Each structure stands twice: as C-alpha cells, then as structure tokens.
C-alpha cells in the first residue's frame, strides 16, 4: 500500500516517550489526579456505551487498560492532526478494545492487486459531486462484530448502481453474499473483488434485505430460483488509481459509488473531520464505499460511507483528503455494471 506512514511503530515510540512506564509508579499528587481522572473517564465511557463489567474483575481491568491506552493514542493523533478541518480523535464505542481486538473484529477485508488505470482523465469535473444528492445511496449500516465489510461495500455499490439505472433504491441482502460467496470467509473476512467475480460468474441475484436479513454471523446459503426477483451483477472493473485520483473522481461520476479497500487502523479512534495524515500501517484491511468528493474548500476530500453505524465518525462517514493516496484509498477501486 502506497502513500501511508508506519503508524503503529511511530505511535508506539511516541507513546513511550509521552507516557514512560516509570511515571505510573510515582506517588505524586499529579499522578494520583491523572489516575483518578482516567477512572472517572472510564466510568463515563461504560455508562455512555452501556458496558457492564464486574468491578475489579479481570475483564474490567483489561478493558480499563485498553481505554487508558486509547486515550494516549488520542492525545498523540490530535497532536499531529492540526490545520483546517483536520480529523479529530477521541472516545467512541471502540475505546475499550485493544488494537489487536479491533483489527480482528472489524478489519477483515483482503486486498487484491488491481491493474493501473490507463484511461483518460475526465475533463471539466464539478468541484463537488455526491451521489447522496441523487437519492441513490442507502443509509449507513452497521456490520457489528462481524468482519463483513467486504460484503457491505459490494452490496452498497450494487444497490446504488441499480438505483442510478432508474429503479427504486432498495437495500439488498448483505447476508446473502456473506453466506453464499464461497471464495470468501463470511464474518472472518473477504475480498470485494472476489465477491464481484462470484456474482458476475454465477449471475446470482441479490435479493432484498427484507427477504434475507442481516444476522452479523455466518449462516447457511439460501438458494433462490432463477425466476426469483433480485439484482444481478453483469460485470465490474477494478483499477489502481494511485497517482491518478483526479481520474478516480471522473470514474466515480461516470460509474457510480465505488467499492474500495483501505487501511483503517487509525479509524478506531476517529470522531470526524478530514483525515490528512497518519492513515496507514501499510496494509489493506477494510472495505468501504466512496460515494462522492468535495473540492470546493482548501482541503479536497473523498466522502466515504463506512459500515460501523451512523454514530461513528461524520454520521457514519469518513472524509479523506484527496491526493497522496491516503489510507491507500486509490489502490483497489471497483465499479459495478448491471
């Protein structure tokens, strides 16, 4: 993955400098105040997010330690995320998870190498374009504790392209893809490109979500007859737009919302704003849906729908600066054809 920074190694080093272990053993009034403040903040977190841990138990201690580590990350990330409209980091529903737990639960997508885009750059693009303005983007969903982001990105692109074609916008079944795309691993992870290949080769129709609801767990594939209604993927393209993000903007306008693979390690702590730095551990691990861009202001950015619920980030969205391939957003970009 290009355009990233060695986030984890740098963060570990800076955290050690900012919070040396020796300081935790000091008995100064300042240290006691910090610890008391941390305890109060953790209590507030458990109340806000309805966490129930047995006081003094092993899980309580582990979760509180994870929370303390998270607040150190927030301090570091906010110290280097400065400037106009900069991203902000802080306490959210992931703050009691270790970084390993977070990756294991939510960052389960795998990236596939895509061919470099060799088409022409679009001319006279609008400064701002957002498919949500056309009422063809479904509401933000929540994958919950299931590594199904790969399926959400593919289904999100498919249902939007279907609506762009003049049909009523309807949420299609993520669970169907989760259960039936045999080349992927359900909640244990998968690849948007492999899912699209399976859909295009089998011509399986994605049925409405109401007929095949999401369960956030692996299930048995439900097979429907060929005459059953649904949406079939005819074909797709997958390109590497690194170094060509303006061409990617034109691709978005022409083709509809795009399913992409990113590195979302630092998104565990994201609250809002435009990510402009430190967005990569250099490994693709999460699938999302790019629905628009905004180049009106000083900081042009992608508008990206995530699948962690509407309470995360910017009402379920993350904004990523255009240029520099931040988060690897341009490495593997898929467009759907129906």
Secondary structure, DSSP 8 states (H G I E B T S, - for coil): --S---HHHHHHHHHHHHT-GGGGG---HHHHHHHHHHHHHHHHHHHHTT----TTSHHHHHHHHHHHHHHHHHHHHHHH--STTB-EE---TTTTS-HHHHHHHH--B-----EE--S---SS--SEEEGGGGT-S----B--SS--HHHHHHHHHHHHHHHHTTS----B-HHHHHHH-TTS-GGG-B-HHHHHHHHHHH---B-BTTTS---SS--------TTS--B---EEEEEE-TT-HHHHHHHHHHH-SEEEEE--GGGGGEEESEE-S---SS---EEEEEEEEE-SSSS-EEEEE-SB-TTSTBTTEEEEESSTTGGGTTSSEEEEE-
